[in-house]
Amino acid sequence: MTGDRFDDLEARASRVLSEPIFRYFRQGARDGVSAAEAAAAWDARRLLPQVLRDVTAVDLSTTLLGTPVRTPFAVAPTTLHRAAHPDGEIATARAAAARGALMVLSSNAGTTVEDVARTGVDWWLQIYVTADRPACQPLLERAVAAGAKAVVLTADTPVVGTKYDEGPTVWDVSEPSWLRVNFGDDYGSEPGHEKATDLGPHDVDWLGSVTGLPVVVKGVLRPTDARRCVDAGAAAIWVSNHGGRQLDYAAATADCLEAVVAEVADSAEVYVDGGVRNGRHALVAAAMGARATFVGRLPLYALAVGGQRGVEELFTELEAELADGLRLAGCPTPGQASASLLQPLRNR
């Protein structure tokens, strides 16, 4: 998917979505600097392809925390899938299952964990830990019972980053059934239901103890933070700045990934999201050491434009581009892409 084709997908989504919903999907925090810089940071990297390598067969398959997947692309947790398409997370999950991709379900989802599980997709649950920890425990237990294979702790959201809106907001036009259907009816009405502002390494251990599942920490940009998470028991680190939707001016993930990998790749899997728009971006991420590349806005746009088929076509195209890039770079698998493929970064 070239930048032009991404722009076309975004433009097509803008024509089928209401303006407040499209604005919510697209916008970054405050002035949108981090959101705007994300793709450009990947575009700035240059590759040094290898030659005289046998690339007759290119294999994109890998494992993510022990789960076999056919592609290193995966669906990042995003809310309001049902605002994009009536079938919501079900369509996204079916598309991911058809492509052999992993899906991370938002804790704010508008589809039950049981219905997502019935699609046959391999899935993880994303969680915002609440100030009163037991308030989010029923959701965790429900997800475990439904077959979630890991829990993803979003660590960069003690409060929701400020967005600037002109006109009606997404919350003025959204339906109650579009989100948070996996919580009890009284969720959000009691003190302690708000997001925790006192997250610490102990919460990694707590999540693992409550669920018995591997814990992924999402929202990490600093190597020292990655190390603290791994030392606390995290099985994987997810390099992310929340799509530029939290702290504006946060660094681009493409500029942070290598240092995090260097710090923890010997003891944890490392993933990345943020500004990934095509297979070439994923090739660079693989060369930096990312085991998986997650996409968030792209599946929402594809869902809005074409439902399940739209999401399947998106993944098909991303995979084809990555396979082509790997072949031309002399790498039969993403795991064989290494830092030697990357030209030293020039000053931008």
JOUR-V474552 format. One record per residue. RES is the residue in one letter. PSI is psi in whole degrees, 0 to 359 (NA if undefined). Layout:
# JOUR-V474552
((RES:PSI) (RES:PSI))
This chain:
# JOUR-V474552
((M:110) (T:168) (G:322) (D:319) (R:325) (F:315) (D:322) (D:318) (L:317) (E:317) (A:320) (R:321) (A:323) (S:335) (R:340) (V:344) (L:151) (S:154) (E:316) (P:323) (I:315) (F:318) (R:319) (Y:316) (F:320) (R:328) (Q:154) (G:182) (A:147) (R:246) (D:359) (G:22) (V:310) (S:319) (A:321) (A:331) (E:348) (A:306) (A:323) (A:329) (A:323) (W:319) (D:335) (A:343) (R:144) (R:150) (L:150) (L:88) (P:148) (Q:151) (V:171) (L:43) (R:144) (D:109) (V:32) (T:317) (A:124) (V:128) (D:117) (L:354) (S:153) (T:190) (T:146) (L:108) (L:42) (G:350) (T:121) (P:134) (V:154) (R:354) (T:145) (P:358) (F:141) (A:160) (V:119) (A:157) (P:123) (T:153) (T:169) (L:36) (H:326) (R:346) (A:334) (A:324) (H:144) (P:329) (D:346) (G:226) (E:335) (I:315) (A:318) (T:316) (A:317) (R:321) (A:315) (A:318) (A:319) (A:328) (R:359) (G:33) (A:155) (L:147) (M:136) (V:121) (L:128) (S:142) (S:343) (N:14) (A:154) (G:13) (T:141) (T:153) (V:327) (E:318) (D:322) (V:315) (A:324) (R:344) (T:344) (G:2) (V:146) (D:125) (W:153) (W:157) (L:130) (Q:142) (I:139) (Y:113) (V:136) (T:158) (A:318) (D:101) (R:317) (P:341) (A:332) (C:359) (Q:322) (P:322) (L:317) (L:315) (E:323) (R:319) (A:319) (V:315) (A:330) (A:354) (G:15) (A:142) (K:353) (A:164) (V:135) (V:113) (L:115) (T:114) (A:355) (D:21) (T:62) (P:329) (V:161) (V:130) (G:145) (T:132) (K:145) (Y:124) (D:140) (E:124) (G:192) (P:143) (T:172) (V:329) (W:344) (D:340) (V:354) (S:156) (E:145) (P:329) (S:356) (W:350) (L:157) (R:36) (V:351) (N:3) (F:164) (G:164) (D:333) (D:4) (Y:134) (G:354) (S:351) (E:151) (P:139) (G:351) (H:349) (E:164) (K:142) (A:133) (T:5) (D:33) (L:144) (G:176) (P:330) (H:335) (D:331) (V:313) (D:319) (W:315) (L:318) (G:321) (S:318) (V:321) (T:333) (G:14) (L:159) (P:145) (V:129) (V:133) (V:120) (K:138) (G:23) (V:131) (L:339) (R:135) (P:323) (T:323) (D:320) (A:316) (R:318) (R:320) (C:315) (V:318) (D:333) (A:354) (G:4) (A:137) (A:340) (A:152) (I:134) (W:107) (V:117) (S:146) (N:27) (H:35) (G:24) (G:19) (R:1) (Q:265) (L:111) (D:146) (Y:4) (A:146) (A:152) (A:143) (T:328) (A:336) (D:355) (C:339) (L:312) (E:318) (A:323) (V:316) (V:314) (A:329) (E:321) (V:358) (A:342) (D:348) (S:359) (A:152) (E:151) (V:132) (Y:170) (V:152) (D:181) (G:98) (G:7) (V:118) (R:351) (N:176) (G:330) (R:321) (H:318) (A:327) (L:316) (V:317) (A:318) (A:319) (A:330) (M:348) (G:6) (A:131) (R:333) (A:151) (T:120) (F:143) (V:139) (G:299) (R:322) (L:311) (P:326) (L:316) (Y:316) (A:322) (L:316) (A:321) (V:320) (G:13) (G:212) (Q:315) (R:322) (G:319) (V:320) (E:316) (E:323) (L:309) (F:322) (T:316) (E:317) (L:316) (E:318) (A:319) (E:319) (L:316) (A:318) (D:316) (G:318) (L:316) (R:315) (L:336) (A:355) (G:31) (C:114) (P:339) (T:156) (P:327) (G:341) (Q:356) (A:131) (S:176) (A:340) (S:344) (L:344) (L:125) (Q:139) (P:136) (L:128) (R:161) (N:132) (R:NA))
